[in-house]
């Protein structure tokens, strides 16, 4: 367990023996400061005598960690199927019914529908390639189609489109 107040970049680690001072690198310091800020903003409720409490776990947030499970009735499942048949994006259907994207796919498969292809639709790849060749970034093309830039990149590479050299952003580390 780390305790605060031992100077910049230092913390006290409590182990089974005696406390030890440890040096933290910059990423650890940022994470440690974020955890401490959160802990300060969420005071622990008073403990009644005899109650067992784990001091490292905030029991008050347990219900917030899990997404509530949503059960769709038959009519809602039919609505999901109808929207799926109409070609509505899985992400949009999932958001509307407050369910996971995988659940939308499972409902469609149970209804005997062919699952939408993941990523870019095959008929959209040619238009995406045209936009990319005209100078649009992968991110901008992805926004236009409602997918991630890496999804666009994978589809274009698969279609044989040559990728441009990176123009900025974070540098790639490693091979």
TIVO-2410 file (N, C-alpha, C; in nm, 3 decimals):
# residues 175
REC num residu      c1      c2      c3 atome chaine
REC   1      X   0.085  -0.118   0.000     N      A
REC   1      X   0.000   0.000   0.000    CA      A
REC   1      X   0.089   0.123   0.000     C      A
REC   2      X   0.057   0.222  -0.083     N      A
REC   2      X   0.136   0.344  -0.091    CA      A
REC   2      X   0.066   0.455  -0.016     C      A
REC   3      X   0.146   0.535   0.056     N      A
REC   3      X   0.091   0.648   0.130    CA      A
REC   3      X   0.145   0.776   0.070     C      A
REC   4      X   0.069   0.885   0.082     N      A
REC   4      X   0.108   1.012   0.023    CA      A
REC   4      X   0.191   1.095   0.120     C      A
REC   5      X   0.244   1.206   0.067     N      A
REC   5      X   0.307   1.306   0.151    CA      A
REC   5      X   0.455   1.286   0.175     C      A
REC   6      X   0.525   1.225   0.083     N      A
REC   6      X   0.666   1.200   0.105    CA      A
REC   6      X   0.752   1.268  -0.002     C      A
REC   7      X   0.701   1.374  -0.060     N      A
REC   7      X   0.778   1.450  -0.157    CA      A
REC   7      X   0.747   1.408  -0.299     C      A
REC   8      X   0.787   1.492  -0.397     N      A
REC   8      X   0.756   1.460  -0.536    CA      A
REC   8      X   0.832   1.336  -0.580     C      A
REC   9      X   0.760   1.243  -0.642     N      A
REC   9      X   0.823   1.124  -0.695    CA      A
REC   9      X   0.857   1.019  -0.591     C      A
REC  10      X   0.810   1.036  -0.467     N      A
REC  10      X   0.841   0.937  -0.363    CA      A
REC  10      X   0.713   0.900  -0.291     C      A
REC  11      X   0.710   0.778  -0.246     N      A
REC  11      X   0.595   0.731  -0.170    CA      A
REC  11      X   0.645   0.631  -0.068     C      A
REC  12      X   0.563   0.603   0.029     N      A
REC  12      X   0.598   0.507   0.133    CA      A
REC  12      X   0.521   0.379   0.106     C      A
REC  13      X   0.592   0.268   0.091     N      A
REC  13      X   0.528   0.139   0.068    CA      A
REC  13      X   0.520   0.064   0.200     C      A
REC  14      X   0.398   0.025   0.239     N      A
REC  14      X   0.380  -0.051   0.362    CA      A
REC  14      X   0.372  -0.198   0.327     C      A
REC  15      X   0.463  -0.275   0.378     N      A
REC  15      X   0.462  -0.419   0.354    CA      A
REC  15      X   0.442  -0.492   0.484     C      A
REC  16      X   0.478  -0.619   0.482     N      A
REC  16      X   0.461  -0.699   0.603    CA      A
REC  16      X   0.565  -0.662   0.708     C      A
REC  17      X   0.678  -0.607   0.666     N      A
REC  17      X   0.783  -0.569   0.761    CA      A
REC  17      X   0.769  -0.422   0.797     C      A
REC  18      X   0.873  -0.347   0.773     N      A
REC  18      X   0.870  -0.205   0.805    CA      A
REC  18      X   0.843  -0.122   0.679     C      A
REC  19      X   0.794   0.001   0.696     N      A
REC  19      X   0.769   0.087   0.579    CA      A
REC  19      X   0.898   0.115   0.504     C      A
REC  20      X   0.891   0.123   0.371     N      A
REC  20      X   1.006   0.154   0.287    CA      A
REC  20      X   0.971   0.266   0.193     C      A
REC  21      X   1.066   0.353   0.168     N      A
REC  21      X   1.047   0.460   0.071    CA      A
REC  21      X   1.078   0.402  -0.067     C      A
REC  22      X   0.994   0.436  -0.166     N      A
REC  22      X   1.018   0.390  -0.303    CA      A
REC  22      X   1.015   0.510  -0.396     C      A
REC  23      X   1.098   0.504  -0.500     N      A
REC  23      X   1.098   0.608  -0.602    CA      A
REC  23      X   1.000   0.568  -0.711     C      A
REC  24      X   0.926   0.665  -0.761     N      A
REC  24      X   0.829   0.640  -0.866    CA      A
REC  24      X   0.874   0.710  -0.993     C      A
REC  25      X   0.859   0.642  -1.108     N      A
REC  25      X   0.891   0.711  -1.233    CA      A
REC  25      X   0.774   0.803  -1.269     C      A
REC  26      X   0.789   0.883  -1.373     N      A
REC  26      X   0.690   0.986  -1.403    CA      A
REC  26      X   0.550   0.930  -1.429     C      A
REC  27      X   0.539   0.816  -1.499     N      A
REC  27      X   0.406   0.761  -1.526    CA      A
REC  27      X   0.343   0.709  -1.397     C      A
REC  28      X   0.425   0.652  -1.308     N      A
REC  28      X   0.372   0.604  -1.181    CA      A
REC  28      X   0.327   0.720  -1.093     C      A
REC  29      X   0.401   0.832  -1.098     N      A
REC  29      X   0.366   0.949  -1.019    CA      A
REC  29      X   0.230   1.002  -1.064     C      A
REC  30      X   0.210   1.011  -1.196     N      A
REC  30      X   0.083   1.062  -1.248    CA      A
REC  30      X  -0.032   0.971  -1.205     C      A
REC  31      X  -0.012   0.841  -1.216     N      A
REC  31      X  -0.116   0.746  -1.176    CA      A
REC  31      X  -0.142   0.756  -1.026     C      A
REC  32      X  -0.036   0.764  -0.946     N      A
REC  32      X  -0.047   0.774  -0.802    CA      A
REC  32      X  -0.122   0.900  -0.762     C      A
REC  33      X  -0.089   1.014  -0.829     N      A
REC  33      X  -0.157   1.139  -0.799    CA      A
REC  33      X  -0.305   1.131  -0.835     C      A
REC  34      X  -0.336   1.065  -0.947     N      A
REC  34      X  -0.476   1.051  -0.988    CA      A
REC  34      X  -0.554   0.967  -0.887     C      A
REC  35      X  -0.493   0.860  -0.839     N      A
REC  35      X  -0.558   0.774  -0.740    CA      A
REC  35      X  -0.580   0.851  -0.611     C      A
REC  36      X  -0.479   0.926  -0.568     N      A
REC  36      X  -0.492   1.005  -0.445    CA      A
REC  36      X  -0.600   1.111  -0.459     C      A
REC  37      X  -0.606   1.177  -0.575     N      A
REC  37      X  -0.709   1.280  -0.596    CA      A
REC  37      X  -0.847   1.218  -0.588     C      A
REC  38      X  -0.862   1.101  -0.650     N      A
REC  38      X  -0.992   1.032  -0.644    CA      A
REC  38      X  -1.025   0.993  -0.501     C      A
REC  39      X  -0.926   0.940  -0.429     N      A
REC  39      X  -0.949   0.896  -0.291    CA      A
REC  39      X  -0.990   1.014  -0.202     C      A
REC  40      X  -0.926   1.130  -0.224     N      A
REC  40      X  -0.960   1.249  -0.145    CA      A
REC  40      X  -1.102   1.298  -0.175     C      A
REC  41      X  -1.146   1.281  -0.299     N      A
REC  41      X  -1.279   1.328  -0.338    CA      A
REC  41      X  -1.390   1.230  -0.300     C      A
REC  42      X  -1.355   1.112  -0.253     N      A
REC  42      X  -1.453   1.010  -0.212    CA      A
REC  42      X  -1.425   0.967  -0.068     C      A
REC  43      X  -1.465   1.049   0.029     N      A
REC  43      X  -1.437   1.012   0.168    CA      A
REC  43      X  -1.511   0.883   0.207     C      A
REC  44      X  -1.445   0.804   0.289     N      A
REC  44      X  -1.503   0.678   0.335    CA      A
REC  44      X  -1.608   0.707   0.441     C      A
REC  45      X  -1.725   0.641   0.434     N      A
REC  45      X  -1.828   0.664   0.535    CA      A
REC  45      X  -1.781   0.611   0.670     C      A
REC  46      X  -1.835   0.666   0.779     N      A
REC  46      X  -1.792   0.620   0.911    CA      A
REC  46      X  -1.824   0.472   0.931     C      A
REC  47      X  -1.735   0.403   1.002     N      A
REC  47      X  -1.749   0.260   1.025    CA      A
REC  47      X  -1.813   0.238   1.162     C      A
REC  48      X  -1.912   0.152   1.165     N      A
REC  48      X  -1.971   0.117   1.294    CA      A
REC  48      X  -1.882   0.014   1.362     C      A
REC  49      X  -1.884   0.012   1.492     N      A
REC  49      X  -1.798  -0.077   1.569    CA      A
REC  49      X  -1.828  -0.223   1.534     C      A
REC  50      X  -1.721  -0.298   1.516     N      A
REC  50      X  -1.734  -0.441   1.489    CA      A
REC  50      X  -1.754  -0.475   1.342     C      A
REC  51      X  -1.766  -0.374   1.254     N      A
REC  51      X  -1.786  -0.399   1.112    CA      A
REC  51      X  -1.651  -0.428   1.046     C      A
REC  52      X  -1.645  -0.532   0.965     N      A
REC  52      X  -1.522  -0.565   0.894    CA      A
REC  52      X  -1.515  -0.480   0.767     C      A
REC  53      X  -1.406  -0.409   0.752     N      A
REC  53      X  -1.390  -0.321   0.637    CA      A
REC  53      X  -1.250  -0.340   0.581     C      A
REC  54      X  -1.242  -0.354   0.451     N      A
REC  54      X  -1.113  -0.360   0.383    CA      A
REC  54      X  -1.073  -0.216   0.355     C      A
REC  55      X  -0.966  -0.164   0.416     N      A
REC  55      X  -0.931  -0.023   0.399    CA      A
REC  55      X  -0.886   0.013   0.258     C      A
REC  56      X  -0.849  -0.086   0.175     N      A
REC  56      X  -0.802  -0.056   0.040    CA      A
REC  56      X  -0.913  -0.061  -0.062     C      A
REC  57      X  -1.037  -0.093  -0.022     N      A
REC  57      X  -1.147  -0.108  -0.117    CA      A
REC  57      X  -1.263  -0.020  -0.076     C      A
REC  58      X  -1.313   0.056  -0.168     N      A
REC  58      X  -1.425   0.145  -0.141    CA      A
REC  58      X  -1.554   0.074  -0.178     C      A
REC  59      X  -1.623   0.022  -0.079     N      A
REC  59      X  -1.744  -0.056  -0.103    CA      A
REC  59      X  -1.858   0.027  -0.159     C      A
REC  60      X  -1.852   0.158  -0.143     N      A
REC  60      X  -1.959   0.244  -0.190    CA      A
REC  60      X  -1.968   0.253  -0.342     C      A
REC  61      X  -1.863   0.210  -0.414     N      A
REC  61      X  -1.864   0.222  -0.560    CA      A
REC  61      X  -1.891   0.090  -0.631     C      A
REC  62      X  -1.917  -0.017  -0.559     N      A
REC  62      X  -1.932  -0.147  -0.622    CA      A
REC  62      X  -2.041  -0.148  -0.727     C      A
REC  63      X  -2.156  -0.092  -0.700     N      A
REC  63      X  -2.266  -0.094  -0.796    CA      A
REC  63      X  -2.236  -0.013  -0.921     C      A
REC  64      X  -2.144   0.081  -0.913     N      A
REC  64      X  -2.112   0.164  -1.028    CA      A
REC  64      X  -2.012   0.096  -1.122     C      A
REC  65      X  -1.947  -0.011  -1.076     N      A
REC  65      X  -1.846  -0.076  -1.158    CA      A
REC  65      X  -1.906  -0.165  -1.266     C      A
REC  66      X  -2.024  -0.218  -1.245     N      A
REC  66      X  -2.086  -0.307  -1.341    CA      A
REC  66      X  -2.198  -0.236  -1.414     C      A
REC  67      X  -2.207  -0.266  -1.544     N      A
REC  67      X  -2.319  -0.213  -1.622    CA      A
REC  67      X  -2.444  -0.290  -1.582     C      A
REC  68      X  -2.553  -0.221  -1.558     N      A
REC  68      X  -2.675  -0.294  -1.521    CA      A
REC  68      X  -2.720  -0.383  -1.636     C      A
REC  69      X  -2.766  -0.503  -1.601     N      A
REC  69      X  -2.811  -0.596  -1.703    CA      A
REC  69      X  -2.950  -0.558  -1.751     C      A
REC  70      X  -2.966  -0.552  -1.881     N      A
REC  70      X  -3.094  -0.514  -1.940    CA      A
REC  70      X  -3.154  -0.637  -2.008     C      A
REC  71      X  -3.276  -0.668  -1.974     N      A
REC  71      X  -3.348  -0.779  -2.038    CA      A
REC  71      X  -3.453  -0.720  -2.131     C      A
REC  72      X  -3.448  -0.760  -2.258     N      A
REC  72      X  -3.545  -0.711  -2.354    CA      A
REC  72      X  -3.665  -0.804  -2.360     C      A
REC  73      X  -3.783  -0.745  -2.365     N      A
REC  73      X  -3.902  -0.829  -2.383    CA      A
REC  73      X  -3.916  -0.863  -2.532     C      A
REC  74      X  -4.016  -0.943  -2.567     N      A
REC  74      X  -4.032  -0.989  -2.705    CA      A
REC  74      X  -4.052  -0.874  -2.802     C      A
REC  75      X  -4.129  -0.774  -2.762     N      A
REC  75      X  -4.154  -0.660  -2.850    CA      A
REC  75      X  -4.026  -0.583  -2.877     C      A
REC  76      X  -3.945  -0.563  -2.774     N      A
REC  76      X  -3.817  -0.492  -2.791    CA      A
REC  76      X  -3.723  -0.572  -2.882     C      A
REC  77      X  -3.722  -0.705  -2.865     N      A
REC  77      X  -3.638  -0.790  -2.951    CA      A
REC  77      X  -3.683  -0.778  -3.097     C      A
REC  78      X  -3.815  -0.771  -3.119     N      A
REC  78      X  -3.867  -0.753  -3.256    CA      A
REC  78      X  -3.823  -0.617  -3.313     C      A
REC  79      X  -3.822  -0.515  -3.228     N      A
REC  79      X  -3.777  -0.382  -3.272    CA      A
REC  79      X  -3.629  -0.385  -3.310     C      A
REC  80      X  -3.549  -0.457  -3.229     N      A
REC  80      X  -3.406  -0.470  -3.261    CA      A
REC  80      X  -3.391  -0.539  -3.396     C      A
REC  81      X  -3.465  -0.649  -3.417     N      A
REC  81      X  -3.460  -0.721  -3.545    CA      A
REC  81      X  -3.499  -0.630  -3.662     C      A
REC  82      X  -3.607  -0.553  -3.645     N      A
REC  82      X  -3.655  -0.465  -3.752    CA      A
REC  82      X  -3.550  -0.359  -3.787     C      A
REC  83      X  -3.489  -0.299  -3.686     N      A
REC  83      X  -3.386  -0.199  -3.712    CA      A
REC  83      X  -3.264  -0.262  -3.778     C      A
REC  84      X  -3.231  -0.382  -3.734     N      A
REC  84      X  -3.117  -0.454  -3.792    CA      A
REC  84      X  -3.145  -0.482  -3.940     C      A
REC  85      X  -3.266  -0.530  -3.970     N      A
REC  85      X  -3.305  -0.557  -4.109    CA      A
REC  85      X  -3.299  -0.430  -4.194     C      A
REC  86      X  -3.338  -0.317  -4.134     N      A
REC  86      X  -3.339  -0.189  -4.206    CA      A
REC  86      X  -3.199  -0.135  -4.231     C      A
REC  87      X  -3.098  -0.199  -4.172     N      A
REC  87      X  -2.960  -0.157  -4.195    CA      A
REC  87      X  -2.906  -0.056  -4.097     C      A
REC  88      X  -2.977  -0.035  -3.987     N      A
REC  88      X  -2.928   0.057  -3.883    CA      A
REC  88      X  -2.799   0.001  -3.824     C      A
REC  89      X  -2.705   0.087  -3.796     N      A
REC  89      X  -2.576   0.044  -3.741    CA      A
REC  89      X  -2.596  -0.025  -3.606     C      A
REC  90      X  -2.521  -0.132  -3.586     N      A
REC  90      X  -2.531  -0.210  -3.462    CA      A
REC  90      X  -2.505  -0.120  -3.342     C      A
REC  91      X  -2.408  -0.031  -3.354     N      A
REC  91      X  -2.375   0.059  -3.243    CA      A
REC  91      X  -2.494   0.146  -3.206     C      A
REC  92      X  -2.566   0.194  -3.306     N      A
REC  92      X  -2.682   0.280  -3.281    CA      A
REC  92      X  -2.796   0.202  -3.215     C      A
REC  93      X  -2.817   0.078  -3.261     N      A
REC  93      X  -2.922  -0.004  -3.200    CA      A
REC  93      X  -2.888  -0.033  -3.055     C      A
REC  94      X  -2.763  -0.068  -3.031     N      A
REC  94      X  -2.719  -0.099  -2.894    CA      A
REC  94      X  -2.737   0.022  -2.802     C      A
REC  95      X  -2.704   0.139  -2.851     N      A
REC  95      X  -2.718   0.260  -2.770    CA      A
REC  95      X  -2.866   0.288  -2.740     C      A
REC  96      X  -2.951   0.273  -2.840     N      A
REC  96      X  -3.094   0.301  -2.820    CA      A
REC  96      X  -3.157   0.210  -2.715     C      A
REC  97      X  -3.120   0.081  -2.717     N      A
REC  97      X  -3.181  -0.015  -2.625    CA      A
REC  97      X  -3.097  -0.038  -2.498     C      A
REC  98      X  -2.984   0.033  -2.489     N      A
REC  98      X  -2.895   0.023  -2.373    CA      A
REC  98      X  -2.847  -0.121  -2.352     C      A
REC  99      X  -2.805  -0.183  -2.463     N      A
REC  99      X  -2.751  -0.318  -2.459    CA      A
REC  99      X  -2.616  -0.319  -2.529     C      A
REC 100      X  -2.543  -0.428  -2.517     N      A
REC 100      X  -2.411  -0.440  -2.579    CA      A
REC 100      X  -2.426  -0.471  -2.728     C      A
REC 101      X  -2.328  -0.432  -2.807     N      A
REC 101      X  -2.330  -0.459  -2.951    CA      A
REC 101      X  -2.339  -0.610  -2.979     C      A
REC 102      X  -2.271  -0.688  -2.897     N      A
REC 102      X  -2.272  -0.833  -2.916    CA      A
REC 102      X  -2.415  -0.888  -2.898     C      A
REC 103      X  -2.490  -0.830  -2.807     N      A
REC 103      X  -2.628  -0.873  -2.785    CA      A
REC 103      X  -2.712  -0.847  -2.909     C      A
REC 104      X  -2.690  -0.734  -2.976     N      A
REC 104      X  -2.763  -0.703  -3.098    CA      A
REC 104      X  -2.734  -0.810  -3.203     C      A
REC 105      X  -2.607  -0.845  -3.219     N      A
REC 105      X  -2.569  -0.949  -3.316    CA      A
REC 105      X  -2.633  -1.082  -3.280     C      A
REC 106      X  -2.633  -1.117  -3.152     N      A
REC 106      X  -2.691  -1.244  -3.109    CA      A
REC 106      X  -2.841  -1.249  -3.139     C      A
REC 107      X  -2.912  -1.138  -3.115     N      A
REC 107      X  -3.055  -1.133  -3.145    CA      A
REC 107      X  -3.078  -1.152  -3.295     C      A
REC 108      X  -2.995  -1.088  -3.377     N      A
REC 108      X  -3.009  -1.100  -3.522    CA      A
REC 108      X  -2.983  -1.243  -3.569     C      A
REC 109      X  -2.882  -1.306  -3.514     N      A
REC 109      X  -2.849  -1.444  -3.553    CA      A
REC 109      X  -2.960  -1.539  -3.510     C      A
REC 110      X  -3.014  -1.519  -3.388     N      A
REC 110      X  -3.126  -1.602  -3.340    CA      A
REC 110      X  -3.248  -1.587  -3.429     C      A
REC 111      X  -3.266  -1.469  -3.490     N      A
REC 111      X  -3.380  -1.443  -3.577    CA      A
REC 111      X  -3.355  -1.495  -3.719     C      A
REC 112      X  -3.238  -1.554  -3.740     N      A
REC 112      X  -3.206  -1.610  -3.872    CA      A
REC 112      X  -3.154  -1.508  -3.971     C      A
REC 113      X  -3.111  -1.393  -3.923     N      A
REC 113      X  -3.057  -1.289  -4.011    CA      A
REC 113      X  -2.907  -1.308  -4.026     C      A
REC 114      X  -2.854  -1.269  -4.142     N      A
REC 114      X  -2.710  -1.272  -4.160    CA      A
REC 114      X  -2.649  -1.156  -4.082     C      A
REC 115      X  -2.544  -1.184  -4.005     N      A
REC 115      X  -2.483  -1.074  -3.929    CA      A
REC 115      X  -2.418  -0.973  -4.023     C      A
REC 116      X  -2.431  -0.847  -3.988     N      A
REC 116      X  -2.363  -0.743  -4.065    CA      A
REC 116      X  -2.214  -0.771  -4.061     C      A
REC 117      X  -2.143  -0.747  -4.169     N      A
REC 117      X  -1.998  -0.763  -4.163    CA      A
REC 117      X  -1.940  -0.660  -4.067     C      A
REC 118      X  -1.842  -0.702  -3.992     N      A
REC 118      X  -1.778  -0.608  -3.899    CA      A
REC 118      X  -1.690  -0.513  -3.977     C      A
REC 119      X  -1.671  -0.395  -3.924     N      A
REC 119      X  -1.585  -0.297  -3.989    CA      A
REC 119      X  -1.656  -0.229  -4.104     C      A
REC 120      X  -1.578  -0.194  -4.207     N      A
REC 120      X  -1.634  -0.128  -4.325    CA      A
REC 120      X  -1.711  -0.229  -4.409     C      A
REC 121      X  -1.826  -0.187  -4.459     N      A
REC 121      X  -1.900  -0.272  -4.551    CA      A
REC 121      X  -1.820  -0.282  -4.680     C      A
REC 122      X  -1.821  -0.399  -4.745     N      A
REC 122      X  -1.742  -0.416  -4.868    CA      A
REC 122      X  -1.771  -0.309  -4.974     C      A
REC 123      X  -1.895  -0.265  -4.985     N      A
REC 123      X  -1.926  -0.163  -5.085    CA      A
REC 123      X  -1.872  -0.025  -5.048     C      A
REC 124      X  -1.835  -0.005  -4.923     N      A
REC 124      X  -1.781   0.124  -4.878    CA      A
REC 124      X  -1.630   0.134  -4.892     C      A
REC 125      X  -1.563   0.020  -4.912     N      A
REC 125      X  -1.416   0.020  -4.917    CA      A
REC 125      X  -1.366   0.104  -5.033     C      A
REC 126      X  -1.431   0.093  -5.149     N      A
REC 126      X  -1.386   0.169  -5.266    CA      A
REC 126      X  -1.396   0.320  -5.241     C      A
REC 127      X  -1.508   0.363  -5.182     N      A
REC 127      X  -1.525   0.506  -5.151    CA      A
REC 127      X  -1.422   0.550  -5.047     C      A
REC 128      X  -1.397   0.465  -4.947     N      A
REC 128      X  -1.298   0.498  -4.844    CA      A
REC 128      X  -1.159   0.511  -4.907     C      A
REC 129      X  -1.127   0.422  -5.002     N      A
REC 129      X  -0.997   0.429  -5.070    CA      A
REC 129      X  -0.986   0.558  -5.150     C      A
REC 130      X  -1.093   0.598  -5.216     N      A
REC 130      X  -1.093   0.723  -5.293    CA      A
REC 130      X  -1.070   0.843  -5.201     C      A
REC 131      X  -1.139   0.846  -5.088     N      A
REC 131      X  -1.121   0.956  -4.993    CA      A
REC 131      X  -0.978   0.959  -4.939     C      A
REC 132      X  -0.925   0.841  -4.906     N      A
REC 132      X  -0.789   0.833  -4.851    CA      A
REC 132      X  -0.688   0.880  -4.955     C      A
REC 133      X  -0.704   0.835  -5.079     N      A
REC 133      X  -0.610   0.875  -5.186    CA      A
REC 133      X  -0.620   1.025  -5.214     C      A
REC 134      X  -0.738   1.086  -5.188     N      A
REC 134      X  -0.753   1.229  -5.213    CA      A
REC 134      X  -0.692   1.315  -5.102     C      A
REC 135      X  -0.639   1.250  -4.998     N      A
REC 135      X  -0.569   1.323  -4.893    CA      A
REC 135      X  -0.632   1.319  -4.756     C      A
REC 136      X  -0.748   1.258  -4.744     N      A
REC 136      X  -0.811   1.246  -4.612    CA      A
REC 136      X  -0.726   1.155  -4.524     C      A
REC 137      X  -0.724   1.186  -4.395     N      A
REC 137      X  -0.654   1.099  -4.300    CA      A
REC 137      X  -0.740   0.975  -4.272     C      A
REC 138      X  -0.676   0.871  -4.221     N      A
REC 138      X  -0.751   0.750  -4.184    CA      A
REC 138      X  -0.857   0.783  -4.079     C      A
REC 139      X  -0.821   0.871  -3.985     N      A
REC 139      X  -0.915   0.909  -3.880    CA      A
REC 139      X  -1.037   0.980  -3.938     C      A
REC 140      X  -1.012   1.070  -4.033     N      A
REC 140      X  -1.124   1.144  -4.094    CA      A
REC 140      X  -1.213   1.052  -4.175     C      A
REC 141      X  -1.153   0.958  -4.250     N      A
REC 141      X  -1.231   0.861  -4.326    CA      A
REC 141      X  -1.313   0.775  -4.229     C      A
REC 142      X  -1.249   0.734  -4.119     N      A
REC 142      X  -1.319   0.653  -4.019    CA      A
REC 142      X  -1.438   0.726  -3.960     C      A
REC 143      X  -1.422   0.856  -3.931     N      A
REC 143      X  -1.534   0.935  -3.878    CA      A
REC 143      X  -1.649   0.940  -3.978     C      A
REC 144      X  -1.615   0.951  -4.105     N      A
REC 144      X  -1.718   0.959  -4.209    CA      A
REC 144      X  -1.801   0.830  -4.216     C      A
REC 145      X  -1.736   0.715  -4.190     N      A
REC 145      X  -1.806   0.587  -4.197    CA      A
REC 145      X  -1.847   0.534  -4.060     C      A
REC 146      X  -1.812   0.605  -3.954     N      A
REC 146      X  -1.851   0.563  -3.820    CA      A
REC 146      X  -1.770   0.446  -3.767     C      A
REC 147      X  -1.644   0.435  -3.810     N      A
REC 147      X  -1.556   0.328  -3.762    CA      A
REC 147      X  -1.423   0.388  -3.719     C      A
REC 148      X  -1.340   0.306  -3.657     N      A
REC 148      X  -1.210   0.348  -3.609    CA      A
REC 148      X  -1.112   0.361  -3.726     C      A
REC 149      X  -1.010   0.445  -3.709     N      A
REC 149      X  -0.908   0.464  -3.813    CA      A
REC 149      X  -0.836   0.333  -3.844     C      A
REC 150      X  -0.811   0.251  -3.743     N      A
REC 150      X  -0.741   0.124  -3.767    CA      A
REC 150      X  -0.828   0.029  -3.849     C      A
REC 151      X  -0.960   0.039  -3.835     N      A
REC 151      X  -1.052  -0.042  -3.916    CA      A
REC 151      X  -1.041  -0.002  -4.062     C      A
REC 152      X  -1.035   0.128  -4.088     N      A
REC 152      X  -1.019   0.178  -4.225    CA      A
REC 152      X  -0.886   0.130  -4.281     C      A
REC 153      X  -0.778   0.144  -4.203     N      A
REC 153      X  -0.646   0.104  -4.247    CA      A
REC 153      X  -0.644  -0.044  -4.284     C      A
REC 154      X  -0.702  -0.130  -4.199     N      A
REC 154      X  -0.702  -0.274  -4.227    CA      A
REC 154      X  -0.780  -0.306  -4.354     C      A
REC 155      X  -0.895  -0.240  -4.373     N      A
REC 155      X  -0.976  -0.265  -4.493    CA      A
REC 155      X  -0.903  -0.219  -4.619     C      A
REC 156      X  -0.836  -0.103  -4.612     N      A
REC 156      X  -0.765  -0.051  -4.728    CA      A
REC 156      X  -0.643  -0.137  -4.761     C      A
REC 157      X  -0.571  -0.181  -4.659     N      A
REC 157      X  -0.456  -0.269  -4.683    CA      A
REC 157      X  -0.501  -0.399  -4.747     C      A
REC 158      X  -0.610  -0.454  -4.698     N      A
REC 158      X  -0.664  -0.579  -4.752    CA      A
REC 158      X  -0.704  -0.562  -4.898     C      A
REC 159      X  -0.747  -0.440  -4.934     N      A
REC 159      X  -0.787  -0.409  -5.070    CA      A
REC 159      X  -0.668  -0.370  -5.158     C      A
REC 160      X  -0.548  -0.366  -5.100     N      A
REC 160      X  -0.427  -0.337  -5.177    CA      A
REC 160      X  -0.391  -0.190  -5.189     C      A
REC 161      X  -0.450  -0.104  -5.107     N      A
REC 161      X  -0.421   0.039  -5.111    CA      A
REC 161      X  -0.291   0.065  -5.035     C      A
REC 162      X  -0.200   0.141  -5.098     N      A
REC 162      X  -0.073   0.174  -5.034    CA      A
REC 162      X  -0.097   0.281  -4.927     C      A
REC 163      X  -0.038   0.261  -4.811     N      A
REC 163      X  -0.052   0.355  -4.700    CA      A
REC 163      X   0.053   0.465  -4.711     C      A
REC 164      X   0.012   0.588  -4.676     N      A
REC 164      X   0.105   0.700  -4.674    CA      A
REC 164      X   0.190   0.693  -4.548     C      A
REC 165      X   0.301   0.767  -4.549     N      A
REC 165      X   0.386   0.778  -4.431    CA      A
REC 165      X   0.314   0.863  -4.328     C      A
REC 166      X   0.331   0.831  -4.199     N      A
REC 166      X   0.264   0.905  -4.092    CA      A
REC 166      X   0.300   1.053  -4.097     C      A
REC 167      X   0.203   1.139  -4.069     N      A
REC 167      X   0.222   1.283  -4.075    CA      A
REC 167      X   0.230   1.350  -3.939     C      A
REC 168      X   0.224   1.277  -3.831     N      A
REC 168      X   0.225   1.339  -3.700    CA      A
REC 168      X   0.172   1.242  -3.598     C      A
REC 169      X   0.118   1.296  -3.492     N      A
REC 169      X   0.067   1.209  -3.387    CA      A
REC 169      X   0.181   1.147  -3.309     C      A
REC 170      X   0.147   1.042  -3.237     N      A
REC 170      X   0.250   0.976  -3.156    CA      A
REC 170      X   0.342   0.893  -3.243     C      A
REC 171      X   0.468   0.890  -3.206     N      A
REC 171      X   0.566   0.809  -3.278    CA      A
REC 171      X   0.550   0.664  -3.238     C      A
REC 172      X   0.568   0.578  -3.332     N      A
REC 172      X   0.560   0.435  -3.306    CA      A
REC 172      X   0.690   0.387  -3.244     C      A
REC 173      X   0.680   0.307  -3.139     N      A
REC 173      X   0.799   0.254  -3.073    CA      A
REC 173      X   0.805   0.105  -3.103     C      A
REC 174      X   0.921   0.059  -3.142     N      A
REC 174      X   0.938  -0.084  -3.167    CA      A
REC 174      X   0.919  -0.118  -3.312     C      A
REC 175      X   0.921  -0.249  -3.342     N      A
REC 175      X   0.912  -0.293  -3.481    CA      A
REC 175      X   0.777  -0.274  -3.543     C      A
***
